[in-house]
Structures are given as structure tokens and as C-alpha cells.
Amino acid sequence: MKRVQRGLWLFSVVAFAVVLFAGGYALAEPITYTENVTGTGSLGGTAFTNANLSFSMSTSTTSDIGGSWFTNSGPLTVTVAGIGTATFTDPDIQASMAFWVHGISWTGPTVTNFYFSDIGGNAFILGTLVPGLVDYNGSTSFGPVVGDPTFNSGSTFATTDGYLVLNGTSGESSFAANAAAVPETSGLVPLGIGLVGAVGVIRRKLTH
């Protein structure tokens, strides 16, 4: 009987863990934000002119995400065509979305700004101004969308390959988000609950 009871106890723990795993797993999903632009500047002292710049942040959806805006953080890399890839070293780098409303927050037309920024240095690394108010919360796949680039010309941002300096851009920039597919866990919740219920039925039979 003791062996049976120990087996039921272990079975209960496993069933309960299934419920917790299935319920909590969906809270953190991998996501990658990217921005691309053609720009002129330098990386680690090496100048580039009209080169393709690709910025990428791979993180998860557990950060500060809201209903009509988002702010997320994680390691940010930049790839400059013809030079290579570097990782930003400042811990205050964020990916964000904000509404710039005409007459309220600024004087231009109302836009949605998707941007990477150094909040410690209060400077834009690169943003994409999309016309109008865009409904996106930062947690799902999205885009790409294109718009006018915004950045702090001449600002220096520390990377593993030296400072990145963006002095100018050509054409529009683009922003996209790619949420990685994760295993379907919705079926595990009722399975776990069913297992817990089965344990209860067996225990009642054994005690009568």
C-alpha cells in the first residue's frame, strides 16, 4: 500500500507540473525586432557610405508590453554591409513604439514611431516613422512597415567593434517583428487537470 501511495504522490506531482508548465509557458515567447536602412557613417572608425544597416534585437515577450504601445529590451546587434556585425554594449538599449501626435507631442503629422534607442543617453539609434496610429502591442509577428527614418545624427553608440556613428540615411527605413513559433500547450492544461482528477478517483477507491 505504501508503494502505491508513493506512486500516486509522484503521479500527482507530474500532473500538477503539466498544468503549471502549460499555463506558464505561453507567457514567454521568443521575438525578434529588426530595422533596416541605407546609411552613411562609421563603425569602429571604419567609414561606410550608402551601406545597408540591419539592426536586430532577439528577446522575449515577457518585458513591458502594453495594449497600444510597447517597450522591450535585449541584446541589439547591427550589421553593416561590407564591415561586419557588432553588438551594442550599453545595457540601456530598448526597442519601443510610441505615438507622435500632431499638436500634442510634436508639430509634424501624426505618426507611429518604431525605434531602437539608448535610453541612458536619451538618443535614437534608429526609428521608423509610419503614418497614422498603428495598432500593435509588440508581442506578435508584424510588418514589415516602412517610413521616414529618424535618428540622432552624429551620436556615438558603443559596440563590441567600437563606436557606431550614423550621420545620414538614404530613402526609407523598415521595421518588422518576428515571433517564433512555440509548441502548442493549450491541450496540456486539460490533460494535466484530467490526470489530477484521476489521482483523486484512485485514492478514494483505495481508501474505501
N, C-alpha and C positions, 0 to 999 in steps of 0.2 A: 504493500500500500504506500509506503514512504517513497519508493521509487516512482510510482505512478504520480504521486503528489509533486515530487520534484520535476518530473517530466511536464506536468501541467503548468507548473510555475514558469519553466523555461519557455514553454509554448506561449504563455500569456505575455511574457516579455517581448518575444519576437513579434507577436501580433500587434502589441501596442507600439512597437518601434516602427512597424509598417505604416500605421496610421500617422505617427508623427513625421516620418520621412516624407510621405505623400503629401501631407498638408504643408510642410515647410519647404520642400524642395522647390516649389514654384515661386518662392519669394525671391530667389536669387538666380537670374538668368544672365548668361554672358551677352554682352552687346558691344559693338564696335562703332564708334563715330568717326567719320572721315570728312576731310575738307581738301579740296584741290584748287589750285590756282596757278597761273603763269606769272612768275615774278622775277624781280631783279634785286640783288642784294649780295650777301656773303654768308658763308658758313665756315667757321673756324679760320677766318681770314682769306678763304678762297672765294673769289668773286664769281657770281653767275649772272647771266643776262637772259631774260625771257626764258627761263628754265621752268619746267614743271615741278611744282612743290606739292607733295602729298602728305597731309597730316593725318595721324591715326591714333585713336585712344581706345584701347580694349579694357573694358571694366565690367561691372555687373549692374543690374537694375535695382540694387538694394540701397543706392545712395538717395540723395534728396530730390525726389521726383514728385511733381505736383500735377494738378489737373490740366492747366493750360500753360505750364512753364516747366522747366527742369533745370537742375544744376547737378552735375555729376563730376566725379574726379577719378583719376587713374593715370597710369604712365602714358605720356604722349610722345610719339615719335614724329620726325619729319624726314622725308626722303626727297633729296634734291637731285634731279636728273643730272647725271654727269659727275656728281660728287659722292653721294652715298647717303646712308641713313644714320641719324643721330637721335638720342633720347634726351628730352628735356630733364634737367636735374633739379629744378625748383619744385618743392613739394606743394606749392600753391597753384598748380595748374588745374584749370577746370574746363569742362565742356558745358555750355549753357545755351538756353534760349530765352529771349526777352522780347517784349513788345516795345517798339519805339513809336509812340502815338503822337501824331501831329498836334501841336498846340498844348500838349501836356508834358511830354518828356523831351521833345525836340521840335525843331522848326521845319524839318523835311516831311515828305509824305509818310503816312503810317506804314511801318514795315515790321516784319518779324526778323530778328537778328539771331542767327545760329552762329556761335563763336567759341573759339578756344581763347582763353585769357590767362594771364598771370595775375591773380587777384592780389598777391603780395606787392607786386609792382604797379598794380592798377593800370594794366596795359593790355590792349588786344593783340594777340598773336595773329589771328585771322578770323574774320567774321564774314558771313554771307547774308546780305540784306534781301529778304524775299518780300515782294509787295503784299500788303494786306496783313490780316491776322491769321496765323496758321494754327490749326488745332492739332497739336502734337504734344505728348507728355513725356517723351524721352525714353520710353520703356519698350518700344516695338520697332520693327523694321520700318524705314521711312525714306522717301526720296529715291534718287537724288533730286534736289531742288537747286535752282541756280539763281543768282542775283548779283548785285554790286558788291565787290569785296570791301571790307573795312578793316583797317589795321593801324597801328601806331608806327608811322614811318620813322625809320632810324633807331627805333628802340632795340636794345640788346637783350637776348634771352639765352641763358646759359644752357648748353647741351654737353653731351659726352664728347663731342667733336669740336668744342669751342663755341663761341657765341654765334647765334643766328641773328642776322640783321636783314629786315625786309624794307627796301627803300621804295619800291614801286611795283605795280601789278599791271597786267595787260588783259583786257577782257573781263569776263565774269568769273566768279568763283562758284563752287558747288559744295553742297553738304548732303550727307547721307548717313543713315544708321542701319546697321545690320544686326538683328537679334538672332543669335544662334539657336538652332532647333535643339530642344531638350526632350528627354524621354517622357512619354505620356504617363502621368502619375494619377490622373483622376480616378482610374479604375482601382488603384491600390487602396484608396480610402474605404470604399465599401467592403473590399476584401479583408482589410485589417479589422474592421468592425465586425464582420462575419466571423472571423477567427476568434475574436474576443468573446462573442456570444456563444460560439461552440464550446469554448472552455467552460463557460458558466453552466451550460447544459450538462456537460460531462461531470463537473464537480457535484451538481445536485443529485445526479444518478448514483454517484459513488457514495454519497453521504446518506442515502436512503436505503 
